[in-house]
Amino acid sequence: MYLNYFKTEICQPDDNPPIGIVLGAKKDELLMEYAMDGISNQLFAARYQLYLPNKEELQAQLNYIIDNQ
């Protein structure tokens, strides 16, 4: 929902479309249908986890990705 808001209210005409990460605690197809309405980008499920990582784990993963590109 925030991506659609950002695209409509914040983006300038020469901006690229916004991108985002969907984090959820449970599967909710109806919520995803509304949240992704009008977004034509391909969607991929990268990983399913039963818990969300803490800030340090997220930062470590981000650093790993950046260092190995």
For each residue, the residues with C-beta under 8 A, 3 or more apart:
1: 4 5 34 35
2: 5 6 20
3: 6 7 18 19 20 35 39
4: 1 7 8 35 37 38 39
5: 1 2 8 9 10
6: 2 3 9 10 11 18
7: 3 4 10 11 17 18 38 39
8: 4 5 11
9: 5 6
10: 5 6 7
11: 6 7 8 15 17 18
12: 15
13:
14:
15: 11 12 18
16:
17: 7 11 39 41
18: 3 6 7 11 15
19: 3 41
20: 2 3
21:
22: 32 35
23: 52
24: 27 28 31
25: 52
26:
27: 24
28: 24 31 32
29: 32 33
30: 33 34
31: 24 28 34 35
32: 22 28 29 35 36
33: 29 30 36 37
34: 1 30 31 37
35: 1 3 4 22 31 32
36: 32 33 39 43
37: 4 33 34
38: 4 7
39: 3 4 7 17 36
40:
41: 17 19
42:
43: 36
44:
45: 48
46:
47:
48: 45
49: 52 53
50:
51:
52: 23 25 49
53: 49 57 58 61
54: 57 58
55: 58 59
56: 59 60
57: 53 54 60 61
58: 53 54 55 61 62
59: 55 56 62 63
60: 56 57 63 64
61: 53 57 58 64 65
62: 58 59 65 66
63: 59 60 66 67
64: 60 61 67 68
65: 61 62 68 69
66: 62 63 69
67: 63 64
68: 64 65
69: 65 66
